[in-house]
Amino acid sequence: MNTVNKPLAIFAMFILIIVIIPIAVAPEASTDFINSMLNGITGNFGWLFLLAGIGSFGFLMYFAFSKYGDIKFGGPDSEPEYSNFNWIAMLLCAGLGSSILIWGGVEWMYYVSGPPFDVVPGSVEAYEWGSAYGMYHWGYVAWAIYAIPTVPIAYSYWVRKNSSLKMSSACNGIIGDEKDSWTRRVIDAFIIFGILGSYATTIGLGTPVMTRVLNQLFGLEDTFMLRVSILALLCFFFTMSVYKGIEKGIQVISSWNIKIAIGLFAFIFLVGPKAFMLDTFVQAIGINLSHFIDMSFYTDSIGQSGFPQGWTIFYWAWWIAMAPFMGLWVARISKGRTIRQLVVAECFWGAMGCWISFNTLGSYGMHLELEGTVKLSQVLAESGKAEAILTMLQQLPMSYVVILIYGLLLFLNLITACDSTAYVLAQTASKNLKSGDDPNKYYRVFWAVCLVAIPVALMSLEYTIEGLNTMVPLQVASVVSCLPVLIVLGLMIASFVKWIKEDIANGTLPIGEKHLARWPELEINRKKSKSVS
């Protein structure tokens, strides 16, 4: 049976080409237009994104810790396909990519120079906010946005037994279940565009950091051919991983990725200023807890500093644009998990992974600056993020080995993020798949190659046409897709709530007591235990 949905794939690629051509032909005008759209969205709909973030967190907390939390994806007898460690590893690696290794070390510097709440730049208070705000932007609310589509998709796929693992299928309760409707095609095509555009540019934008690492280690000059060679090597590894599938590919690499990251962070902590790092971490958690409401609803409509629009609202828009990918991926690997387990894994373990990254890299760098060892903020302003990160790592003992491991982690993070992305793209652009089936492996390879071919093509244009910048505008254009994605998320939540009510009403999912999902089999066992007692 043919499982490749060619019309949907062509439609999505057509949308991508329509966006790329104007950027290449008229880069300045296109960039100005895209930026004006983004500024319009963050400026006029910032309140909506803030409410969506805190609303997602509240919605998930209710469903996780109420009587619905024990609902198991796949039925009461289903068992998890992956161990807890491997499941969380795949979840973390897909959601973070290489970005956490870069922003975790430098984001605090931006907050110190441009702090929120009218704090004086460079002051003690600015440094305190600098240590805390990154943890908020990558914390439980951000991961709640990631998790909000996961629950409806997993419920549709594993409980409702909908064989189609797609965003549109999770909206069936509202839009109907007609397979070839234009509404469904448009939803899935735009989801593919958003995922493909954002992750392809993420690969392209992460490449310069890797070339700088190679330059530091081996003296290799940053050239077009070096970047293409890195992308080709990256393509080879994650294509092989995608080809081998989840069990033999993505799961294995994700597991090693997390283990190496734990080792690197443990080393930095042990040789670094341990007391300062722990003090900063505890204080940052305290700031997040005590100012959670302020940070969650901060629009600065009176002061007009632009901080929430440039940071929190942009981040929320970014997470929303990325949420479809995470929802589809985490739903696929979460058979045998309960709603509570899924929410805790994303909102707690996901946030904790980011917090450890931010505290380890960020606190160490902040200590270097405060002690006068090296002015990292100045390095960042003059030479960029990659140089600031490497300057920080050079201060560590055995810096050559540390930078080598850091470069390896960057590479592995890109592989794990991209192979899960290729899997999701192939799954979304497939048809006639049975529940639990994987998409055609050659089709997965096709999407893996696309993820690398796009940044290579864009870099070729940039090297051919002097001054041309295509990566960032395409990435911003992908973020602009957050508004339609937000609408789709609303449809999914409404569909999920409707399904829950229907399944309880018809007895398919009988729920009667808090923290007890009384599936028919569990209810029988419960009655037997009562009669015995």
C-alpha positions, -999 to 999 in steps of 0.1 A, spaced: 0 0 0 13 34 -9 17 55 22 33 86 7 10 116 6 25 134 -24 -1 162 -28 4 172 8 42 171 6 42 191 -27 17 217 -12 40 222 19 71 226 -3 53 250 -25 45 272 5 82 271 15 94 281 -20 69 310 -21 85 323 12 121 317 1 120 332 -34 111 368 -23 138 366 4 164 357 -22 152 381 -49 145 411 -26 162 404 7 159 438 23 123 444 14 114 408 24 132 411 57 116 444 65 82 430 57 87 398 78 101 418 107 72 442 105 48 412 106 66 398 136 66 432 154 29 436 146 22 402 161 42 406 193 31 442 197 -6 437 191 -11 401 203 14 400 231 -14 397 257 -27 367 238 6 349 238 11 355 275 -24 343 283 -18 312 261 14 304 280 -1 306 315 -34 291 302 -15 261 288 3 256 321 -30 258 341 -48 235 317 -21 208 319 -18 210 357 -55 205 360 -56 174 338 -24 160 352 -34 162 389 -71 157 387 -91 125 381 -80 125 345 -43 122 352 -44 84 353 -57 80 317 -32 59 300 -23 63 263 -29 29 247 -53 15 273 -49 2 309 -28 -28 299 -4 -10 276 33 -9 286 58 19 277 79 12 247 110 29 261 126 31 295 120 62 316 156 75 309 154 69 272 119 84 269 130 116 287 162 117 267 144 116 234 120 142 247 147 165 259 170 162 228 141 168 204 129 199 223 162 216 229 185 209 199 218 228 200 201 261 211 203 253 248 241 248 246 245 283 231 218 304 248 224 287 281 258 303 283 251 338 269 215 348 275 221 362 310 244 388 294 216 403 273 194 406 305 222 423 324 226 449 297 189 453 291 171 441 323 133 441 329 112 461 353 132 493 350 162 478 367 195 497 361 217 479 335 248 463 349 236 466 385 236 438 411 198 435 406 204 432 368 227 402 374 201 386 397 174 390 371 199 378 345 204 345 363 167 339 366 149 351 335 165 326 311 153 298 334 118 313 332 119 316 294 130 280 291 111 267 321 78 251 330 55 276 310 76 272 279 75 234 282 37 236 289 34 252 255 53 223 241 31 199 259 -3 214 252 -7 197 217 9 165 229 -20 154 251 -48 158 225 -26 142 198 -17 112 221 -53 108 231 -64 108 195 -38 84 184 -35 59 214 -69 61 231 -93 70 202 -72 47 180 -70 73 152 -45 58 128 -34 92 115 -7 109 137 -13 144 125 -23 178 140 -55 178 119 -66 144 132 -64 157 167 -90 183 156 -115 157 144 -139 164 173 -144 199 159 -137 198 122 -151 163 115 -132 132 103 -134 137 65 -99 126 55 -94 147 23 -110 179 34 -93 211 24 -93 223 60 -73 192 70 -49 197 41 -42 233 49 -36 226 86 -11 198 78 6 217 50 12 248 72 24 226 100 50 210 77 61 244 64 65 257 100 85 226 111 106 224 79 114 261 78 123 266 114 144 234 119 162 238 86 173 273 95 181 261 130 206 237 114 220 265 92 223 290 121 240 264 143 267 256 118 288 288 124 292 278 160 305 244 150 329 259 125 342 282 152 348 252 174 367 234 146 387 266 141 396 267 178 405 230 179 422 224 146 428 258 131 404 252 102 393 284 84 356 292 83 347 287 47 317 278 26 331 244 19 338 237 56 302 246 65 288 224 36 311 196 48 297 198 83 262 198 70 270 168 48 285 149 77 255 159 98 231 147 71 249 114 68 246 106 105 211 117 111 199 101 79 214 68 91 197 73 124 164 81 107 168 51 85 174 27 114 142 40 132 134 50 167 147 20 186 181 16 169 187 52 159 171 81 177 168 64 211 205 53 212 219 87 201 196 106 225 206 84 254 244 90 247 237 127 241 222 131 276 249 110 293 277 131 277 259 164 286 256 152 322 293 144 323 303 178 308 280 198 332 292 177 362 329 185 353 322 223 349 304 222 383 332 203 401 360 225 388 340 257 389 329 280 417 305 254 433 292 276 461 285 305 438 268 282 413 245 266 439 237 300 455 228 315 421 207 285 412 187 285 445 182 323 442 172 321 406 145 294 415 133 317 443 130 347 419 111 325 395 87 313 422 82 347 439 78 367 407 60 340 386 28 360 383 47 393 374 68 375 348 38 357 333 17 388 328 44 414 321 35 435 290 51 468 301 23 488 284 32 519 304 70 519 304 73 507 268 108 492 273 101 465 248 116 438 270 85 415 271 79 419 234 115 412 225 119 383 249 90 367 267 64 372 240 89 363 212 98 332 231 62 322 236 55 328 199 86 306 191 75 278 214 40 279 199 54 277 164 75 247 175 48 231 195 33 210 166 66 192 161 70 184 198 34 174 202 36 149 173 70 135 184 63 131 221 28 116 214 44 90 191 69 78 218 45 80 247 25 48 244 19 33 278 23 66 296 -4 84 316 -14 120 311 2 128 345 35 111 335 36 130 302 29 164 317 55 159 345 81 147 320 77 177 298 69 205 323 93 192 351 121 172 335 122 194 304 124 225 325 149 209 348 172 201 319 171 237 308 176 250 343 207 228 348 221 240 315 215 277 322 228 275 357 260 255 348 270 275 318 255 308 328 266 309 364 301 299 355 303 326 329 287 351 352 313 343 379 341 349 355 328 383 346 321 394 382 355 383 393 371 402 365 387 371 349 372 380 315 346 405 303 323 381 285 297 407 278 322 427 259 333 396 239 296 389 231 291 425 219 322 426 197 325 390 184 291 373 189 277 343 208 301 316 195 332 336 206 317 344 240 310 307 246 345 295 236 361 323 256 343 310 286 352 274 280 389 283 275 390 293 312 384 258 323 411 232 331 417 209 301 400 234 280 409 217 247 391 185 258 362 205 271 357 224 239 360 191 219 333 175 241 312 207 237 315 205 199 305 168 200 275 177 221 265 204 195 268 179 168 248 152 187 221 177 196 216 187 160 215 150 150 188 141 176 167 172 169 169 166 131 162 129 130 131 133 152 120 162 130 125 141 98 104 114 114 76 138 123 76 153 88 74 119 72 46 109 95 26 140 88 31 138 51 20 101 50 -13 84 44 -29 50 51 -6 42 80 -20 19 107 -18 30 144 17 24 156 33 20 122 63 40 112 64 59 79 83 46 50 121 46 58 131 60 24 105 87 29 120 95 63 154 98 45 139 121 19 128 146 46 161 142 64 179 153 32 155 182 28 164 195 63 200 198 51 194 207 15 175 239 24 203 255 46 229 244 20 209 262 -8 204 293 14 241 294 23 250 291 -14 228 322 -21 245 341 7 280 333 -5 270 341 -41 252 374 -34 272 396 -10 253 409 20 224 385 15 209 371 47 183 344 41 185 322 72 172 346 98 142 359 77 131 324 70 134 315 106 114 346 116 88 338 89 84 304 105 78 321 139 51 343 122 32 310 117 25 310 154 -9 328 150 -25 301 128 -8 274 150 -25 290 180 -59 287 163 -52 250 156 -41 244 192 -74 259 203 -93 235 180 -73 206 194 -80 215 230 -117 219 222 -117 185 204 -99 168 233 -123 181 259 -153 171 237 -138 136 233 -132 132 270 -169 141 278 -182 118 251 -161 89 262 -171 93 298 -208 96 288 -208 65 267 -188 44 292 -157 40 271 -137 60 297 -155 58 330 -140 81 355 -154 85 390 -128 92 416 -99 116 419 -66 101 407 -84 70 394 -90 64 357 -116 37 360 -112 19 327 -135 -12 325 -108 -37 335 -96 -15 364 -131 -11 377 -137 -48 377 -105 -54 397 -114 -26 421 -149 -41 428 -132 -75 434 -108 -60 459 -137 -43 478 -157 -76 480 -127 -95 494 -121 -68 521 
